[in-house]
Each structure stands twice: as structure tokens, then as C-alpha cells.
């Protein structure tokens, strides 16, 4: 079995960060979102992986993952260009796949429970396709599967009147039989080749499509709130044994705090886990609350921050008592105090920004 990671798309719902950064390379607890997808594939024994890259950030993706040797796998790349849909991207991998079965995972999706159970169900079933489903509260925003007596009977992309609450998540186990279907698809109103339509055609032709309800949390990290929710899920999995804590004065660290190398904690700081702090970061007179990820080479001073993400190379120094919550702060951001005083603030700040508060 081979693996495919979709790494395209413009990430419009995460702007302004995605004006300058690839959405799938935005970090959760020190790793890009798409690295968790890669680890999902490695966990189920896949060693040959193709990453589909788009117009934005192709060089950054290839620079980060290279040939895959850092993870013990073989990684190749396919250039999609314009975002013409998931089905279009999958169709580009036909030569890479050959006659093998394969799994496709969206690079901005996070599967807390992994893909092992899905793979077992696919291999045991003899189906031509197996899709991962999960119950959602807002089915009109997803591709939806209607199920009757354990069988999928229809699949619709973002229906106005959903017939079920079972959303199609971003993991599909497939055989090469999907490629002729994709070749004959017509673009939707979004000018994309829709994967839900490809699955629907397979149903209409009597091909075997199975499904599994996923175990554990699943997140599409396409919006700021979803990204922060996913950060909480990742941090909540930190174990005390992996905390890798640097020597710090008593009372500064409480709970599960995972730190990189050469982290410095000064003054009256207090770190309350679960949280993550990257390499070479300095924290001074600061309260870091639960579910906060701070990247490498950051400087944080005179701040209260919780339930937030601060990316690599950012410097934040604010007036005592300023509280940052549920914020997503990009790389190399500089924030310093002004003469005014502010209470709790919420921020979504892109790379290289400079802010006075």
C-alpha cells in the first residue's frame, strides 16, 4: 500500500497567516500539521509516499520533508498547480500508484486515533474504497454520507438539506479503480473535481464502497478556532515522561510541560501545562497557561498567555497584566508595550508583523 498527502489549497480561512505561510506547515506543538498526517501513514507501515503540492509554498514543503529519509520513508512530489479539487489531485498520482492500493490523507486534517483500524477494515472488506466518517453538528458544511442498514446509499457535498450527520473526513482508502472515474468527472460549480461525486459515481456503478466511523478526535484545521481546538488535542496527549524539562527553579512548572533544548525561564514566571515550548526560547516574568504552544527562538516577557499558539522567532513584551487568550500569532512577530493599558485581547497575527499594545 502507498500513501498520498494532499498539501495544496490556499487556506483562505486562516488568513492573514496563509498570505505568507503554507497552512499545512503551520505548527501544532512544534510540528507542522501535515507531519502528523505523515506519522499516521508511517504508523500503518506505509513507506512510499507522494505529497501533492500546490502553487503556494511548494519550495517550503519540499525543503521541510526532502526525500523522507529523516522519517525512514521515501517521499516524492506531484505538482497540482491551481486548486482544482481533491479528486483532481488524486488523479495526478496514477503513475505513482500503479497497481497498488493506497490511502489519501488531507495534510490539514488531524486524526487523533490514527488510521490503523481503517486500514484493517479496508483490507478485510475487499472494498474498492473505504471512507472515514464522523458525526458532526453542522453537516451542511461537509461532504455527507447517507447510510442505510450499514451501507452507504448516497454521498453529497455540502448539502443544503443533509440526510444524515455523518461527515466524510479527510482519509480515503482506495484502489486504482478510482482513476477512470476521476477522468470522466465534470467540474462542479466551484470549478473543482469533487471527490464526493467520484464516490457517488462508484456507488451508481455498483462498486464496493465501505465506511468506518473513526475512533478518537478528528479535526479539519481550516479555521482559527479549529486550529486552536486541534492544538488542545495534541497538547492533551503529552505525557509526563516525555516532558524533557530543563532545570528550572521550584514552583515554576506545574503539570505536563514539554520543552525543547536551551529553554530559559526567568523571574516570576509560571508555566502550567499541558503546553509546549520550543528550542532556545526565553520566558521572563510571564504566566503561560494550559494549552499553549510557543515556538523556537521566541522571547516572551511580562505577559499572561493561555490557549494560544506563538510561532517561531516571535518577540512579545507587554505591560504587566495584559492577557492573551485563544490567539494565533505567526512567525517573527514583534509586539511591545505602548502607553495605553489593555485587558484581555485576542489576536490573529501573520508573519513579520509589528504591533504596539
C-alpha angles and dihedrals in degrees: 000000000000131000135227125194118195108219102167134096130095099252095224093168091060096053136165088036093053093055085078106015136054108249094224091053093056107116133249111189092338099316131090114253091244092055088068087055089051090050090050089058094045090050091061093049102261113149104167111068134171120201117206109215128192137206093284122070100352092144093048092052093049092045091054101044100027113172092335095250092127087066097037095250139103114251125190129174138229122194114222099177111193116032099256097161142285093276091052091052092049090049090059091064097064095109091046093050098045108168097335129110113244146187125228120203127181110238094224095053123096121206109191093188095047127224103279096106091046092052092050092050091049095049093045095047103055088220124156089226139011122193129193115236133189135178115255135186095223106044095167088072095059144051102270132208122209110211127195124181092344095311131105107238101174143005124204131179112233097334119204089218106030117207093205143010095237109117125199107240126206100272123089129175109206147169126217088265087088094069099072088048092054092047091062099044120117121220116264126230086279089058089245135120102243119218091208089060090051090053091047091053089051089054092049090052092053096250118153115260119174133180141204129201105232122240120225127012124327124194135183100206094204098123135045093251092047091048092053091046089053091049088058091052093051094046092046088064093059110118125210090239094061097047094109091197121190118225108282134166116273116275097024096099125051126175128347109349118166113198135182127220125305096010112165123203115189142178121356095344123148126191118198117188160261088068143118129228120188133221122298095006121149121209118189130181090340137134112219109192133200123301095022124139118196119187132222125291093018128145116208120181136169094356139125109212133170141158090018144112124229114187130217122303099011124144120206122179118160140162117287110273097027107138126203118195136172091000134148112207120186132222123295094008116160118207123174136167126271128194094268124086123230135187125210113344135187120211141186104186129174132218120298094010121151119207135178117202 
